[in-house]
Amino acid sequence: MMKINSQVKNYILVGICAGIITGCLFAIKLYGRDIRIIIPLAIALLIFGHSVDNILKLFSTKNSTNVEAT
């Protein structure tokens, strides 16, 4: 099995979570605020935030090392 780069994994998680969040928002619109919809929405939002945080950390550290090198 291929080892997936952690950066690629973060991008994949962001895409999957964005789809889940969109689906949950449509379900809330159709069925109302049900706990069976709110819990997956909260979990998807947490994973989305964590993945975006990891992506932003990579960009900030990459830019700071380039500035120090020059």
PyMOL Python script that loads the backbone (N, CA, C, O; Angstrom):
from pymol import cmd

cmd.read_pdbstr("""\
ATOM      1  N   MET A   1       0.844  -1.185   0.000  1.00  0.00           N
ATOM      2  CA  MET A   1       0.000   0.000   0.000  1.00  0.00           C
ATOM      3  C   MET A   1       0.885   1.242   0.000  1.00  0.00           C
ATOM      4  O   MET A   1       1.886   1.303   0.714  1.00  0.00           O
ATOM      5  N   MET A   2       0.508   2.225  -0.803  1.00  0.00           N
ATOM      6  CA  MET A   2       1.310   3.445  -0.902  1.00  0.00           C
ATOM      7  C   MET A   2       1.151   4.311   0.341  1.00  0.00           C
ATOM      8  O   MET A   2       0.071   4.401   0.925  1.00  0.00           O
ATOM      9  N   LYS A   3       2.235   4.934   0.723  1.00  0.00           N
ATOM     10  CA  LYS A   3       2.185   5.853   1.850  1.00  0.00           C
ATOM     11  C   LYS A   3       1.777   7.228   1.325  1.00  0.00           C
ATOM     12  O   LYS A   3       2.440   7.786   0.451  1.00  0.00           O
ATOM     13  N   ILE A   4       0.685   7.768   1.861  1.00  0.00           N
ATOM     14  CA  ILE A   4       0.168   9.052   1.392  1.00  0.00           C
ATOM     15  C   ILE A   4       0.856  10.171   2.169  1.00  0.00           C
ATOM     16  O   ILE A   4       0.976  10.117   3.393  1.00  0.00           O
ATOM     17  N   ASN A   5       1.298  11.170   1.443  1.00  0.00           N
ATOM     18  CA  ASN A   5       1.911  12.341   2.048  1.00  0.00           C
ATOM     19  C   ASN A   5       0.896  13.011   2.984  1.00  0.00           C
ATOM     20  O   ASN A   5      -0.294  13.066   2.675  1.00  0.00           O
ATOM     21  N   SER A   6       1.365  13.512   4.114  1.00  0.00           N
ATOM     22  CA  SER A   6       0.445  14.105   5.087  1.00  0.00           C
ATOM     23  C   SER A   6      -0.235  15.345   4.523  1.00  0.00           C
ATOM     24  O   SER A   6      -1.378  15.635   4.878  1.00  0.00           O
ATOM     25  N   GLN A   7       0.448  16.077   3.653  1.00  0.00           N
ATOM     26  CA  GLN A   7      -0.165  17.260   3.055  1.00  0.00           C
ATOM     27  C   GLN A   7      -1.309  16.865   2.120  1.00  0.00           C
ATOM     28  O   GLN A   7      -2.361  17.506   2.111  1.00  0.00           O
ATOM     29  N   VAL A   8      -1.099  15.815   1.341  1.00  0.00           N
ATOM     30  CA  VAL A   8      -2.162  15.325   0.457  1.00  0.00           C
ATOM     31  C   VAL A   8      -3.334  14.826   1.294  1.00  0.00           C
ATOM     32  O   VAL A   8      -4.492  15.055   0.942  1.00  0.00           O
ATOM     33  N   LYS A   9      -3.038  14.149   2.396  1.00  0.00           N
ATOM     34  CA  LYS A   9      -4.091  13.658   3.283  1.00  0.00           C
ATOM     35  C   LYS A   9      -4.917  14.818   3.833  1.00  0.00           C
ATOM     36  O   LYS A   9      -6.137  14.703   3.956  1.00  0.00           O
ATOM     37  N   ASN A  10      -4.268  15.932   4.164  1.00  0.00           N
ATOM     38  CA  ASN A  10      -5.003  17.093   4.664  1.00  0.00           C
ATOM     39  C   ASN A  10      -5.935  17.661   3.604  1.00  0.00           C
ATOM     40  O   ASN A  10      -7.072  18.024   3.907  1.00  0.00           O
ATOM     41  N   TYR A  11      -5.461  17.740   2.359  1.00  0.00           N
ATOM     42  CA  TYR A  11      -6.313  18.242   1.280  1.00  0.00           C
ATOM     43  C   TYR A  11      -7.503  17.318   1.041  1.00  0.00           C
ATOM     44  O   TYR A  11      -8.618  17.789   0.815  1.00  0.00           O
ATOM     45  N   ILE A  12      -7.278  16.020   1.089  1.00  0.00           N
ATOM     46  CA  ILE A  12      -8.364  15.060   0.913  1.00  0.00           C
ATOM     47  C   ILE A  12      -9.383  15.195   2.043  1.00  0.00           C
ATOM     48  O   ILE A  12     -10.589  15.178   1.796  1.00  0.00           O
ATOM     49  N   LEU A  13      -8.906  15.328   3.276  1.00  0.00           N
ATOM     50  CA  LEU A  13      -9.817  15.492   4.416  1.00  0.00           C
ATOM     51  C   LEU A  13     -10.639  16.767   4.306  1.00  0.00           C
ATOM     52  O   LEU A  13     -11.821  16.773   4.651  1.00  0.00           O
ATOM     53  N   VAL A  14     -10.029  17.846   3.831  1.00  0.00           N
ATOM     54  CA  VAL A  14     -10.766  19.102   3.659  1.00  0.00           C
ATOM     55  C   VAL A  14     -11.886  18.917   2.645  1.00  0.00           C
ATOM     56  O   VAL A  14     -13.005  19.380   2.865  1.00  0.00           O
ATOM     57  N   GLY A  15     -11.595  18.244   1.538  1.00  0.00           N
ATOM     58  CA  GLY A  15     -12.621  18.013   0.525  1.00  0.00           C
ATOM     59  C   GLY A  15     -13.750  17.131   1.021  1.00  0.00           C
ATOM     60  O   GLY A  15     -14.923  17.431   0.797  1.00  0.00           O
ATOM     61  N   ILE A  16     -13.405  16.050   1.692  1.00  0.00           N
ATOM     62  CA  ILE A  16     -14.431  15.148   2.215  1.00  0.00           C
ATOM     63  C   ILE A  16     -15.288  15.850   3.258  1.00  0.00           C
ATOM     64  O   ILE A  16     -16.513  15.734   3.240  1.00  0.00           O
ATOM     65  N   CYS A  17     -14.647  16.575   4.163  1.00  0.00           N
ATOM     66  CA  CYS A  17     -15.395  17.281   5.213  1.00  0.00           C
ATOM     67  C   CYS A  17     -16.287  18.365   4.619  1.00  0.00           C
ATOM     68  O   CYS A  17     -17.398  18.580   5.103  1.00  0.00           O
ATOM     69  N   ALA A  18     -15.818  19.051   3.577  1.00  0.00           N
ATOM     70  CA  ALA A  18     -16.649  20.074   2.941  1.00  0.00           C
ATOM     71  C   ALA A  18     -17.909  19.439   2.357  1.00  0.00           C
ATOM     72  O   ALA A  18     -18.992  20.017   2.444  1.00  0.00           O
ATOM     73  N   GLY A  19     -17.775  18.263   1.768  1.00  0.00           N
ATOM     74  CA  GLY A  19     -18.940  17.562   1.250  1.00  0.00           C
ATOM     75  C   GLY A  19     -19.899  17.138   2.344  1.00  0.00           C
ATOM     76  O   GLY A  19     -21.114  17.267   2.197  1.00  0.00           O
ATOM     77  N   ILE A  20     -19.353  16.630   3.447  1.00  0.00           N
ATOM     78  CA  ILE A  20     -20.198  16.215   4.575  1.00  0.00           C
ATOM     79  C   ILE A  20     -20.912  17.421   5.184  1.00  0.00           C
ATOM     80  O   ILE A  20     -22.093  17.341   5.521  1.00  0.00           O
ATOM     81  N   ILE A  21     -20.203  18.524   5.323  1.00  0.00           N
ATOM     82  CA  ILE A  21     -20.810  19.740   5.883  1.00  0.00           C
ATOM     83  C   ILE A  21     -21.949  20.215   4.992  1.00  0.00           C
ATOM     84  O   ILE A  21     -23.021  20.571   5.479  1.00  0.00           O
ATOM     85  N   THR A  22     -21.711  20.220   3.682  1.00  0.00           N
ATOM     86  CA  THR A  22     -22.759  20.639   2.752  1.00  0.00           C
ATOM     87  C   THR A  22     -23.972  19.714   2.845  1.00  0.00           C
ATOM     88  O   THR A  22     -25.111  20.181   2.868  1.00  0.00           O
ATOM     89  N   GLY A  23     -23.727  18.408   2.898  1.00  0.00           N
ATOM     90  CA  GLY A  23     -24.824  17.450   3.031  1.00  0.00           C
ATOM     91  C   GLY A  23     -25.604  17.639   4.315  1.00  0.00           C
ATOM     92  O   GLY A  23     -26.834  17.570   4.316  1.00  0.00           O
ATOM     93  N   CYS A  24     -24.899  17.877   5.403  1.00  0.00           N
ATOM     94  CA  CYS A  24     -25.578  18.100   6.687  1.00  0.00           C
ATOM     95  C   CYS A  24     -26.414  19.379   6.664  1.00  0.00           C
ATOM     96  O   CYS A  24     -27.509  19.416   7.224  1.00  0.00           O
ATOM     97  N   LEU A  25     -25.903  20.422   6.021  1.00  0.00           N
ATOM     98  CA  LEU A  25     -26.673  21.661   5.954  1.00  0.00           C
ATOM     99  C   LEU A  25     -27.945  21.481   5.128  1.00  0.00           C
ATOM    100  O   LEU A  25     -28.990  22.030   5.475  1.00  0.00           O
ATOM    101  N   PHE A  26     -27.863  20.711   4.028  1.00  0.00           N
ATOM    102  CA  PHE A  26     -29.073  20.413   3.264  1.00  0.00           C
ATOM    103  C   PHE A  26     -30.046  19.571   4.087  1.00  0.00           C
ATOM    104  O   PHE A  26     -31.256  19.786   4.026  1.00  0.00           O
ATOM    105  N   ALA A  27     -29.525  18.615   4.855  1.00  0.00           N
ATOM    106  CA  ALA A  27     -30.384  17.772   5.688  1.00  0.00           C
ATOM    107  C   ALA A  27     -31.055  18.593   6.781  1.00  0.00           C
ATOM    108  O   ALA A  27     -32.218  18.353   7.106  1.00  0.00           O
ATOM    109  N   ILE A  28     -30.347  19.547   7.346  1.00  0.00           N
ATOM    110  CA  ILE A  28     -30.945  20.422   8.359  1.00  0.00           C
ATOM    111  C   ILE A  28     -32.062  21.250   7.732  1.00  0.00           C
ATOM    112  O   ILE A  28     -33.104  21.475   8.347  1.00  0.00           O
ATOM    113  N   LYS A  29     -31.832  21.698   6.504  1.00  0.00           N
ATOM    114  CA  LYS A  29     -32.866  22.477   5.805  1.00  0.00           C
ATOM    115  C   LYS A  29     -34.123  21.639   5.575  1.00  0.00           C
ATOM    116  O   LYS A  29     -35.238  22.145   5.694  1.00  0.00           O
ATOM    117  N   LEU A  30     -33.941  20.350   5.244  1.00  0.00           N
ATOM    118  CA  LEU A  30     -35.078  19.478   4.962  1.00  0.00           C
ATOM    119  C   LEU A  30     -35.770  18.964   6.219  1.00  0.00           C
ATOM    120  O   LEU A  30     -36.997  18.981   6.311  1.00  0.00           O
ATOM    121  N   TYR A  31     -34.972  18.503   7.192  1.00  0.00           N
ATOM    122  CA  TYR A  31     -35.528  17.788   8.338  1.00  0.00           C
ATOM    123  C   TYR A  31     -35.521  18.588   9.635  1.00  0.00           C
ATOM    124  O   TYR A  31     -36.096  18.138  10.627  1.00  0.00           O
ATOM    125  N   GLY A  32     -34.902  19.735   9.657  1.00  0.00           N
ATOM    126  CA  GLY A  32     -34.833  20.520  10.884  1.00  0.00           C
ATOM    127  C   GLY A  32     -33.606  20.141  11.709  1.00  0.00           C
ATOM    128  O   GLY A  32     -32.783  19.329  11.285  1.00  0.00           O
ATOM    129  N   ARG A  33     -33.503  20.724  12.854  1.00  0.00           N
ATOM    130  CA  ARG A  33     -32.340  20.505  13.727  1.00  0.00           C
ATOM    131  C   ARG A  33     -32.511  19.232  14.528  1.00  0.00           C
ATOM    132  O   ARG A  33     -33.040  19.238  15.639  1.00  0.00           O
ATOM    133  N   ASP A  34     -32.054  18.148  13.943  1.00  0.00           N
ATOM    134  CA  ASP A  34     -32.121  16.843  14.594  1.00  0.00           C
ATOM    135  C   ASP A  34     -30.724  16.497  15.106  1.00  0.00           C
ATOM    136  O   ASP A  34     -29.734  16.801  14.442  1.00  0.00           O
ATOM    137  N   ILE A  35     -30.634  15.877  16.257  1.00  0.00           N
ATOM    138  CA  ILE A  35     -29.338  15.546  16.846  1.00  0.00           C
ATOM    139  C   ILE A  35     -28.550  14.586  15.957  1.00  0.00           C
ATOM    140  O   ILE A  35     -27.320  14.601  15.970  1.00  0.00           O
ATOM    141  N   ARG A  36     -29.254  13.747  15.181  1.00  0.00           N
ATOM    142  CA  ARG A  36     -28.574  12.808  14.286  1.00  0.00           C
ATOM    143  C   ARG A  36     -27.918  13.522  13.110  1.00  0.00           C
ATOM    144  O   ARG A  36     -27.095  12.929  12.413  1.00  0.00           O
ATOM    145  N   ILE A  37     -28.266  14.770  12.884  1.00  0.00           N
ATOM    146  CA  ILE A  37     -27.627  15.575  11.837  1.00  0.00           C
ATOM    147  C   ILE A  37     -26.575  16.489  12.447  1.00  0.00           C
ATOM    148  O   ILE A  37     -25.528  16.717  11.841  1.00  0.00           O
ATOM    149  N   ILE A  38     -26.836  17.009  13.622  1.00  0.00           N
ATOM    150  CA  ILE A  38     -25.931  17.964  14.259  1.00  0.00           C
ATOM    151  C   ILE A  38     -24.610  17.304  14.653  1.00  0.00           C
ATOM    152  O   ILE A  38     -23.557  17.923  14.501  1.00  0.00           O
ATOM    153  N   ILE A  39     -24.632  16.071  15.154  1.00  0.00           N
ATOM    154  CA  ILE A  39     -23.403  15.402  15.594  1.00  0.00           C
ATOM    155  C   ILE A  39     -22.430  15.175  14.430  1.00  0.00           C
ATOM    156  O   ILE A  39     -21.257  15.520  14.568  1.00  0.00           O
ATOM    157  N   PRO A  40     -22.861  14.611  13.285  1.00  0.00           N
ATOM    158  CA  PRO A  40     -21.907  14.485  12.169  1.00  0.00           C
ATOM    159  C   PRO A  40     -21.426  15.837  11.660  1.00  0.00           C
ATOM    160  O   PRO A  40     -20.285  15.964  11.217  1.00  0.00           O
ATOM    161  N   LEU A  41     -22.294  16.850  11.719  1.00  0.00           N
ATOM    162  CA  LEU A  41     -21.890  18.193  11.306  1.00  0.00           C
ATOM    163  C   LEU A  41     -20.784  18.722  12.209  1.00  0.00           C
ATOM    164  O   LEU A  41     -19.801  19.282  11.723  1.00  0.00           O
ATOM    165  N   ALA A  42     -20.938  18.550  13.513  1.00  0.00           N
ATOM    166  CA  ALA A  42     -19.916  19.018  14.453  1.00  0.00           C
ATOM    167  C   ALA A  42     -18.594  18.274  14.256  1.00  0.00           C
ATOM    168  O   ALA A  42     -17.528  18.890  14.291  1.00  0.00           O
ATOM    169  N   ILE A  43     -18.654  16.967  14.053  1.00  0.00           N
ATOM    170  CA  ILE A  43     -17.438  16.187  13.837  1.00  0.00           C
ATOM    171  C   ILE A  43     -16.758  16.614  12.547  1.00  0.00           C
ATOM    172  O   ILE A  43     -15.537  16.764  12.513  1.00  0.00           O
ATOM    173  N   ALA A  44     -17.535  16.814  11.477  1.00  0.00           N
ATOM    174  CA  ALA A  44     -16.962  17.251  10.201  1.00  0.00           C
ATOM    175  C   ALA A  44     -16.331  18.629  10.325  1.00  0.00           C
ATOM    176  O   ALA A  44     -15.281  18.886   9.738  1.00  0.00           O
ATOM    177  N   LEU A  45     -16.963  19.515  11.083  1.00  0.00           N
ATOM    178  CA  LEU A  45     -16.396  20.854  11.278  1.00  0.00           C
ATOM    179  C   LEU A  45     -15.079  20.795  12.056  1.00  0.00           C
ATOM    180  O   LEU A  45     -14.145  21.537  11.752  1.00  0.00           O
ATOM    181  N   LEU A  46     -15.004  19.919  13.052  1.00  0.00           N
ATOM    182  CA  LEU A  46     -13.762  19.775  13.810  1.00  0.00           C
ATOM    183  C   LEU A  46     -12.627  19.242  12.940  1.00  0.00           C
ATOM    184  O   LEU A  46     -11.513  19.762  12.989  1.00  0.00           O
ATOM    185  N   ILE A  47     -12.901  18.218  12.152  1.00  0.00           N
ATOM    186  CA  ILE A  47     -11.876  17.649  11.274  1.00  0.00           C
ATOM    187  C   ILE A  47     -11.479  18.657  10.209  1.00  0.00           C
ATOM    188  O   ILE A  47     -10.300  18.776   9.877  1.00  0.00           O
ATOM    189  N   PHE A  48     -12.456  19.389   9.668  1.00  0.00           N
ATOM    190  CA  PHE A  48     -12.184  20.418   8.664  1.00  0.00           C
ATOM    191  C   PHE A  48     -11.249  21.485   9.237  1.00  0.00           C
ATOM    192  O   PHE A  48     -10.266  21.862   8.600  1.00  0.00           O
ATOM    193  N   GLY A  49     -11.555  21.960  10.423  1.00  0.00           N
ATOM    194  CA  GLY A  49     -10.721  22.989  11.055  1.00  0.00           C
ATOM    195  C   GLY A  49      -9.324  22.496  11.338  1.00  0.00           C
ATOM    196  O   GLY A  49      -8.357  23.229  11.134  1.00  0.00           O
ATOM    197  N   HIS A  50      -9.198  21.271  11.803  1.00  0.00           N
ATOM    198  CA  HIS A  50      -7.876  20.713  12.102  1.00  0.00           C
ATOM    199  C   HIS A  50      -7.049  20.559  10.826  1.00  0.00           C
ATOM    200  O   HIS A  50      -5.854  20.854  10.827  1.00  0.00           O
ATOM    201  N   SER A  51      -7.668  20.102   9.745  1.00  0.00           N
ATOM    202  CA  SER A  51      -6.949  19.917   8.487  1.00  0.00           C
ATOM    203  C   SER A  51      -6.521  21.252   7.889  1.00  0.00           C
ATOM    204  O   SER A  51      -5.401  21.382   7.396  1.00  0.00           O
ATOM    205  N   VAL A  52      -7.407  22.241   7.931  1.00  0.00           N
ATOM    206  CA  VAL A  52      -7.055  23.564   7.421  1.00  0.00           C
ATOM    207  C   VAL A  52      -5.930  24.166   8.263  1.00  0.00           C
ATOM    208  O   VAL A  52      -5.038  24.822   7.726  1.00  0.00           O
ATOM    209  N   ASP A  53      -5.968  23.948   9.560  1.00  0.00           N
ATOM    210  CA  ASP A  53      -4.901  24.428  10.436  1.00  0.00           C
ATOM    211  C   ASP A  53      -3.559  23.814  10.049  1.00  0.00           C
ATOM    212  O   ASP A  53      -2.550  24.517  10.004  1.00  0.00           O
ATOM    213  N   ASN A  54      -3.535  22.523   9.772  1.00  0.00           N
ATOM    214  CA  ASN A  54      -2.294  21.865   9.350  1.00  0.00           C
ATOM    215  C   ASN A  54      -1.788  22.414   8.026  1.00  0.00           C
ATOM    216  O   ASN A  54      -0.582  22.592   7.850  1.00  0.00           O
ATOM    217  N   ILE A  55      -2.693  22.684   7.092  1.00  0.00           N
ATOM    218  CA  ILE A  55      -2.297  23.245   5.801  1.00  0.00           C
ATOM    219  C   ILE A  55      -1.709  24.635   5.986  1.00  0.00           C
ATOM    220  O   ILE A  55      -0.679  24.957   5.395  1.00  0.00           O
ATOM    221  N   LEU A  56      -2.354  25.461   6.800  1.00  0.00           N
ATOM    222  CA  LEU A  56      -1.848  26.817   7.028  1.00  0.00           C
ATOM    223  C   LEU A  56      -0.518  26.815   7.767  1.00  0.00           C
ATOM    224  O   LEU A  56       0.333  27.665   7.504  1.00  0.00           O
ATOM    225  N   LYS A  57      -0.327  25.883   8.677  1.00  0.00           N
ATOM    226  CA  LYS A  57       0.960  25.780   9.368  1.00  0.00           C
ATOM    227  C   LYS A  57       2.074  25.466   8.385  1.00  0.00           C
ATOM    228  O   LYS A  57       3.169  26.019   8.495  1.00  0.00           O
ATOM    229  N   LEU A  58       1.815  24.594   7.433  1.00  0.00           N
ATOM    230  CA  LEU A  58       2.826  24.252   6.443  1.00  0.00           C
ATOM    231  C   LEU A  58       3.205  25.470   5.619  1.00  0.00           C
ATOM    232  O   LEU A  58       4.389  25.713   5.384  1.00  0.00           O
ATOM    233  N   PHE A  59       2.202  26.252   5.168  1.00  0.00           N
ATOM    234  CA  PHE A  59       2.495  27.438   4.376  1.00  0.00           C
ATOM    235  C   PHE A  59       3.263  28.479   5.180  1.00  0.00           C
ATOM    236  O   PHE A  59       4.172  29.115   4.647  1.00  0.00           O
ATOM    237  N   SER A  60       2.918  28.666   6.442  1.00  0.00           N
ATOM    238  CA  SER A  60       3.600  29.682   7.245  1.00  0.00           C
ATOM    239  C   SER A  60       5.034  29.272   7.554  1.00  0.00           C
ATOM    240  O   SER A  60       5.921  30.126   7.555  1.00  0.00           O
ATOM    241  N   THR A  61       5.289  27.998   7.816  1.00  0.00           N
ATOM    242  CA  THR A  61       6.660  27.578   8.088  1.00  0.00           C
ATOM    243  C   THR A  61       7.494  27.563   6.819  1.00  0.00           C
ATOM    244  O   THR A  61       8.689  27.854   6.864  1.00  0.00           O
ATOM    245  N   LYS A  62       6.876  27.224   5.673  1.00  0.00           N
ATOM    246  CA  LYS A  62       7.621  27.216   4.419  1.00  0.00           C
ATOM    247  C   LYS A  62       8.045  28.636   4.057  1.00  0.00           C
ATOM    248  O   LYS A  62       9.173  28.840   3.608  1.00  0.00           O
ATOM    249  N   ASN A  63       7.172  29.616   4.239  1.00  0.00           N
ATOM    250  CA  ASN A  63       7.495  30.998   3.915  1.00  0.00           C
ATOM    251  C   ASN A  63       8.533  31.554   4.886  1.00  0.00           C
ATOM    252  O   ASN A  63       9.404  32.315   4.467  1.00  0.00           O
ATOM    253  N   SER A  64       8.469  31.203   6.151  1.00  0.00           N
ATOM    254  CA  SER A  64       9.410  31.740   7.116  1.00  0.00           C
ATOM    255  C   SER A  64      10.817  31.165   6.892  1.00  0.00           C
ATOM    256  O   SER A  64      11.799  31.874   7.109  1.00  0.00           O
ATOM    257  N   THR A  65      10.939  29.911   6.468  1.00  0.00           N
ATOM    258  CA  THR A  65      12.266  29.360   6.193  1.00  0.00           C
ATOM    259  C   THR A  65      12.855  29.954   4.931  1.00  0.00           C
ATOM    260  O   THR A  65      14.073  30.110   4.839  1.00  0.00           O
ATOM    261  N   ASN A  66      12.017  30.291   3.948  1.00  0.00           N
ATOM    262  CA  ASN A  66      12.526  30.931   2.736  1.00  0.00           C
ATOM    263  C   ASN A  66      13.044  32.335   3.034  1.00  0.00           C
ATOM    264  O   ASN A  66      14.040  32.754   2.444  1.00  0.00           O
ATOM    265  N   VAL A  67      12.410  33.050   3.910  1.00  0.00           N
ATOM    266  CA  VAL A  67      12.842  34.395   4.258  1.00  0.00           C
ATOM    267  C   VAL A  67      14.163  34.322   5.017  1.00  0.00           C
ATOM    268  O   VAL A  67      15.062  35.124   4.762  1.00  0.00           O
ATOM    269  N   GLU A  68      14.297  33.373   5.946  1.00  0.00           N
ATOM    270  CA  GLU A  68      15.527  33.259   6.707  1.00  0.00           C
ATOM    271  C   GLU A  68      16.695  32.817   5.843  1.00  0.00           C
ATOM    272  O   GLU A  68      17.837  33.188   6.112  1.00  0.00           O
ATOM    273  N   ALA A  69      16.427  32.034   4.810  1.00  0.00           N
ATOM    274  CA  ALA A  69      17.509  31.535   3.958  1.00  0.00           C
ATOM    275  C   ALA A  69      18.088  32.628   3.070  1.00  0.00           C
ATOM    276  O   ALA A  69      19.260  32.554   2.701  1.00  0.00           O
ATOM    277  N   THR A  70      17.303  33.638   2.718  1.00  0.00           N
ATOM    278  CA  THR A  70      17.801  34.708   1.843  1.00  0.00           C
ATOM    279  C   THR A  70      18.329  35.859   2.577  1.00  0.00           C
ATOM    280  O   THR A  70      18.779  36.828   1.965  1.00  0.00           O
TER     281      THR A  70
END
""", "prot")
cmd.dss("prot")
cmd.show_as("cartoon", "prot")
cmd.util.cbc("prot")
cmd.orient("prot")
